[in-house]
């Protein structure tokens, strides 16, 4: 189960999650304490983005593998 599912839609592509400064301590799966759930999720999303996984980058090929792909039914472009 994703404890941060309620915040994923608010996570911005630039790697930011706007959070309040509410003091409602929570602990993540590793036992680390955070000021509130939003801040805990913001840190989680930031780590996912840095690893190239998670919300935005999940299931995406590295750029080096995407550049040489050919679409199905298309012939490679011939340089003359």
Buried (B, 14 or more C-beta within 10 A) or exposed (E): EEEBEEBBEBBEEEBEBEBEEEEEEBEBEEEEEBBBBBBBBBBBBBEBBEEEEBBBEEEEEEEEEEEEEEEEEEEEEEEE
